[in-house]
Amino acid sequence: QGCPSLVVDVVGWFASGIGTVGGFNGVAPTRLLDTRSAGDGSCVTSPRLLAVVNVAGVPVTASSVALNVTVTNSDLPGYVILWPAGASRPNSSTVNFVAGEVRANATVSKIGALGAISILSSGGCPHVIIDLVGWFDGGASFGVGGVAAVTPYRALDTRSASNTEGCLRGYRAVTMAGVPGSGVPFDATAVLLNITAVSPNASGYITAFPDLATPPTASNLNFRAGQVVANGVWVKVNSDNQRVTLFATGGCPHVVLDIVGFAVSSMQPAPAPATVGTQAVSGAKWPDVSDPAVMTDGGKYYVFGSNTNVRNIPVRTVTDLTRTYTSTGWEQATSEAMPTRPAWARQDEKTLWAPTAAKLAPNFYVMYFAANRPNAPQPWNPQCIGRAFASLPQGPYTPETAPITCGIEGTGGALDPEYFHDPVSNTSYLLAAFSDTSFSIHVMPVDTWGSPIQQSDAAPPRVIELRRALVGKQTPPEPGFIENPSMVYDAATGTYLLSYSYGDWNTANYSTGVVRCSSPVGPCSLQSTTPWLASGNSRTGTGGLSFFAGLDGSTRAVYASWPQGHEAQGGYWRAGSLAVVATGAVPTLR
């Protein structure tokens, strides 16, 4: 009735055609359920199965269906939820309604057991109308524009106790892709969301758009004061940080955000295997990260790096070790791990480098780092290793007022710390490079709180040197420094891998070597006279390698390199993640 004005916004398109995995196949709108009609049962008061396969041409190969869901004649406020038959009921909603109103919403539902979906209403006894408008083809690998539905996943609820920002006032970014448990892969290009506005105090609207993009003039959800209203919308995802931004104007509504599906632009190819020996491993993953270190905690990876122009110690949380980022996207999602520089370090320069972090106890994290100190005694040893603590893995870390070691006084400084916990002896160690006359790697036992164990109150930290001679090279091929130590236990052989960087860090000659040790403090033996990682055709100066644990329990490593021709140029570092196969005399990277 009446003559309403309409506003139509285009938000995307689907691949089409039967046989295209994830492709959309539209149908003439077909009514699957109308509880007002005889034969479709009464209003929805308990869970109900609705068959969607072999109806209106939907084949058994379909993975999901596109539906329009309408609620009418409800005697109480509530919501209706759809989810795959046979799956656990998710904590989400599809249509929210109030008594006496007619509400509709478009959605995509994953097909469950018996070719059906489940339906449930939370309040009153509403009549439900469901119309089929299309289906998506199933299969193992997506075609271009492929779409898949997921069991509804709650990505945001501003009413929850864990949300500290309150109702939506202005802009808020939410991670959409690669979130554990969501079912949305890291390479998703768009997501189908069900956005619900709850109890705004004034009229307004919500719009969703790719994070960091220019806000559109379109609205996805319009609301009035006091309403609870929902709408389904497709939103493109920022490919650099996997986020979508929500913007609300007026009313400061609480927002409930459920992911119900996703789209991909194409199937991602498998990464090429790494080349070991005289070629660099190809495939840059994380931009502008030098001296990288990764801490695994709580189902996430925390990537730390040396100082940048804007951060003392940058840290970034990632969940996918194969994702490649742009410099802009990486930096905008990076935070500051240590906002305050240590008092003992030089304040007139930004030099803080080679951080390493570890979880020592619940809500207790330690980070070691290297920094230059002012007025260092001669001969040259300005570098020292400091320590900082935090209650969260990403920080903020608070540095101690004094360094824990500055090397061997009068012979050189200490740099490139690396924390290692030995699972065999249940003992922890701090590895470091000492820039003395032999350029050695030292190992310091530390206690359960990360403090170096000393022989006496007056003695310096007890160190056991892993010099060049210990690795079986009286006249070693490695020129320049030996630094960047990292260690991991190889359970298959009962030995310890010790990697190190050598050569000049600001040239293409910078490389990575590896030895095997019988214990964390040696002795160690060289397995090959060729570099473990060296410069290749496109990447040079492969160094700073650091071992870490994968979420699947595998041994992994992260390293940094330069693009050829940009050696020693700030901002050109690139870090990549690799799997380590520790069997054989020389372990394999891939």
Summary of the structure (lengths in Angstrom):
residues: 590
radius of gyration: 28.8
end to end distance: 65.3
largest distance: 94.8
contacts: 2038
relative contact order: 0.09
helix: 2%
strand: 45%
